[in-house]
Amino acid sequence: MTSLEGVTLGNVRLLGGPPADLVLRDGRIAAIREPTAAAGRIDCAGLVALPAFVDLHTHLREPGGEDAETIASGTRAAAYGGFSDVFAMANCDPVTDTPGRIRYVLDTAARTATARVHAVGAITTGLAGEQLAPLRDMAAAGARMFSDDGRCVDNPALVRAALVAARETGTVIAQHAQCRHLVGDGQINAGYAAEHTGFPGWPGVGEETVVARDVVLAADTGAPLHICHVSTARTVAVVRWAKAQGWPVTAEVTPHHLLLTDRQAATADTVYKVNPPLRSAEDVAAVRVALLDGTIDAVATDHAPHTAARKAADWCGAAFGMTGLETALAVVAEVFGNEPDWALIAQRMSHNPARIGGIGAFAGRPLRAGEPATFTLIDTAANWTVDPALGISRSHNSPMRGLRFRHRPVATVVDGHLTANLLPHLPPV
């Protein structure tokens, strides 16, 4: 990582506003001033500056899945996607379900990561959904969030006990909502996609009932509950209702659930196989509205890298999951229209996820003098086509392949250090 100590970035558009010069010193934004012709100033005309993004939902695969991703490769992909911080999910091998394994992830990240890594602890031992993992001890070791993501904690007594532990430790429980009794062996969205392909259907009610149950448990315990990858209109309705009651509930949506539908999945191309599945156009419209109106608090990538072999099987034998770190901003900006509301994007991709994850003291900070120099620069006229083979992630299972986007992060700075750069006039990383 390259220090930008003493550098002035000229004509930067903070949150899409008028051009300004950004002066960096001691890892902070020393000043924001009217553009000048000062010596040593690096012109960044046209680039939009946003607070660097925070991803509440990243699969880095290390330990145990290094053929698909490592902490080093995944965080480098994150930096090139504009992220300063990622929350590493627990479904590794071995599962991150002890204080020692929390420390392993954090120690490995300290040596190899390009972005800051926050280890997510498992809610249950081995993700088995049978026994609560030592949440309090993992919190003491540095865990800020707990999730069995990839699997649902179906037992309401365990969910309630986890929420109580989260309340006591100042952490958050993130639920992957998937009732096994309703979803069964579901492989693809129930309805058109299942009927068109003949694959077992994954009904939305399998998500919605778990969310409805768990928001009540959050209300009962007063503990923060975060809903992972909201994918249906009825889940949106439940979250909206829970928030109207003043209950401590937050929610995220993935870029792929904002852009793609089950029509793509119905092609049976396994790049579109994901959990929860791609839903109907009506569901996509509902989650978009919910993101705009604040019912859904954050965009989270659910970056789930897989080797080509794991995606090359027939649909029912292929792995669930998609990569998303490098294309998240491009998708979100596309969803926000021709003239994106950059302040709102910053809220959903930086400020809110930092707050939910308990790292708001140093991440997701506003772009103003005295704050950490942690931001990403966006080219609003990049007009680039996604080619996963040219990406940074070790895996190439991007459902955005071949799609053309207007916007792209081209440089990321964390505490005054350049962590990613596609610009010829900035120093190499």
Secondary structure, 3 states (H helix, E strand, C coil): CEECCCCEEEEEEECCCCEEEEEEECCEEEEEECCCCCCCEEECCCCEEEECEEEEEECCCCCCCCCCCCHHHHHHHHHHCCEEEEEECCCCCCCCCCHHHHHHHHHHHHHHCCCEEEEEECCEHHHCCCCECCHHHHHHHCCCEECCCCCCCCCHHHHHHHHHHHHHHCCEEEECCCCHHHHCCCCEECCHHHHHHCCCEECCHHHHHHHHHHHHHHHHHCCCEEECCCCCHHHHHHHHHHHHCCCCEEEEECHHHHHCCHHHHCCCCHHHCCCCCCCCHHHHHHHHHHHHHCCCCEECCCECCCCHHHHHCCHHHCCCCECCCCCHHHHHHHHCCCCCCHHHHHHHHHHHHHHHCCCCCCCCCCCCCCCECCEEEEECCCCEECCHHHCCCCCCCCCCCCCEECCEEEEEEECCEEEEECCCCCCCC
